[in-house]
Amino acid sequence: MLTPDTTVFLVDVDNTLLDNDHIQADLKRHLEREFGAACRDRYWAILEDLFTELGYRDYLGALQRYRAERPREIHLLSMSSYLVDYPFANRLYPQALDVLERFRGWGQTAILSDGDVVFQPRKVERSGISEAVDGHVLIYIHKEQELADVEERYPARHYVLVDDKPRILAAVKKIWGDRVTTVLPRQGQYANDARVLASLPPADVTVERVGDLVAYEFSDLVTKFS
């Protein structure tokens, strides 16, 4: 029988706890307002190229690559301050931190994210997410490829993974099988992509908003695997 002390809760960040689509929209507006539509479009094209290359969005890396194309545009340096000082806490989904608190009341809870080595940790820290899980934060390049490391750091009989990306949930389910409960909050562009959803097996649990999990009991997330 699964119990809270044999279960680890793993929670994603972007579009799971934080409204990353909103953050991107703010960034696009800022780029256009301060530097013009051409700058916005070129920066975003570089960002998407890096996403294809790296598998995550490297906002600071895209800025550096953009600057290399325009070394005399000194005013671009102000963009780094905008990114680093962005008020991420304002973009937390309603009750996102309450969900982490509820999970922590049951068992070990950690953030499982991917991203770059500077901006992503900054995002997790400034939003209050890191503090909410006592610093238990894992950030990989491709988290679905690092499950052995996750198990070594947080050994458990069972895992509960909350993530907005059906692709990630399906990949982890394929590796961990019945050792994981996959939870999909229907938030953001990936969780609402009908084509992607139709091409992958459904998550074990689906909620409309991450905050809905506050009303769940531990048994609601593990009973089918007990």
N, C-alpha and C positions, 0 to 999 in steps of 0.2 A: 504494500500500500504506500502510495506517495504521500509524503508529509512536507510541510514547509521547510523543515531543516535539511531535507534531502533535495531541495529544489532551488535553482538559481534563476533569477529573473534578469533577462537581457533586453535592453530597450535602446532603440535607434534614436537619432537626434533629428535630422532634417526631414520635415514634413511628418514627423511622428510626435515629437515634443515641441519643435519649433516650426512655425509657418515659413518654410524656406522659399516657397513661391512668392510670398509677400516681400521677403528680404530681397529677392532678385528683382522684383518690380520696383522697389525703392532704389536699388542700385541703378537700374536703367534710367529712372527719372532723374537721378542725381547726375549721371553721366551726360544726359542730354542737356540738362539745365546749365551745367558748369562748363561743358566742353563741346557740346553740339551733337547733332544726330549722327554725323559721320563717325565721330569718335566712339559714340555708343555702339554703333553697328560693328565697327572694326574690332573693338575690345570684345564684344560678345562673340564674334566669329572666332577670335583667338581662343576665348574661353571654351567654346564648343569643340574646337580642334583639340585642345588639351584634354577635354573630357573623353574624347574618343581615344586619345593616346594613353591616358593615365587610368581612366575608369572612375575618376572623381573630378569635381570642379575645383581647379586650382586658381582661385581669384587673384592671389598675389603673384603667382607665376604668370598668369595672363597679363597682369599689369606690367611686370618686368619685360615680357616679350613685346608688349605694345610699345613700351618706352624704347626698346632697342630699335624699333622701326622709326621712332621719332625722337632721337636723343636731344634735340634742342627744345623740346616742349617741356620746359622746367615745371610749368604749372601742374603737370600730371602727378608730381610728387604729393600733392594734397590728397589724391585719391587713396593713397595708402592709409592716411589718417582717417579718412571716412570709413574705410573697411575695418580697421582695427578698433575704432572707437564707436562703431555702430551699436545702438542700444538693443542688443539681442533680447534682453528680458522683456521688452515690449512686444515681442513676436512669439512668446510662448502661447501655445494653444490653451484655452480655458481648462483649468484643473490638471494641467500637465504635471506640475510638481506634486499635486495631491495624489496622482496615480503612483508616482515614485514613492511617496510616503506610505501609501497603502501596501505596495509591494514589499517595502522594507519592513513593514510590520509583520510580514509573513516569513521572509527569508532574505538571503543575500541578493542584493540588487546591484547591477552594474550597467553602465552605458556601453553599448557595442556599436561603434560608428566607423566610418571610413572618411578619408580626406587627407589634406596636406598636413604638414608637420607644424605649421604656425597658425593659420587662420582657423582651422577646425578646433584645436584646443582652446583658442581664444574665445570662440563662439560658445563652447561648452562652459567655460569659466564665467564669462560675463553674463550669461543668461541665468546663472544660478543653478544650472543643472549639476555641475560638478559638486557643489556644496551639498546638494540634495541627496547625493549618493556617497557622501564622505570621500570623494576623490576616486571612487572606483570607476575609472574611465578607461576604456580600451578603444584606441583609434588605429585602424589598420589601413593599408592601401586597398586591399580587397578582403573584407572581413570574412566572407564566405569561404575563403581559402585558408583561413587561420584558425579553424575550429579546434585543431589539436592544441594550439597555444591557449585558446580560451578554456578548454577542459583542464589543462595543466594549472592555469591560474585560478580557475573557479570550478573545482571538481564537484560533480553532482550526479545523482541518479536521473534527474529530470531537469530540463530547461524550459522556460517559457520565453519565447522570443517575440517581441512586439516591433514591427517594422512596416513601413508604408509601401515597401517595394515587393510586389508579388514574386519577382525574379529571385530576390534574396531569400524569401521565405521558402520558395520551392527548392532552391539549392541547398539550404540548410536541412530541410526535411529529407531530401534525398540521402544526405550523409548521416544524420542523426536518427531518422525514422521515428519510432514511437518514443524515443527519448526526449522529444521536443514537442511542445505545443506552439504552433505558429499562430500569431494574432495579427490581423490586418486592420488597421484603422483606415477608413476610406477618406483619406485626406491627401490633397496634393495631386499633381499631374499623373504620377505613376499608378497610384491606387485607384484612379478613375479612368484609366486607359482601357476601354472595352476590348480592344484587340489583344492587349497583353493578358488581361484577365481570362479571356477565352482560350488562350494558348497554354495556360498553366493550371495545375491542380489548385483547387481552392484552399485557402487557409483553414486551419482547424476552427478558428474563431474569427468572426468579422464584426467590427463595430463601426458605427458611422463616425464617431469622434473618439479620440484617445481618452477624453474625460469620462466617457461612458464606463470605462473600466473601474472607476471608483465604486460603482454599484455592484461589481462582481465579487463573488466569494472565491476563496482559494479553490474550492471544489469545482467551481464552474470552469476552471482552466485546466484541471488535471484529471477529472473523474473518468473520462473515456480511456485514459492510459493507466489507471490504477489497477 
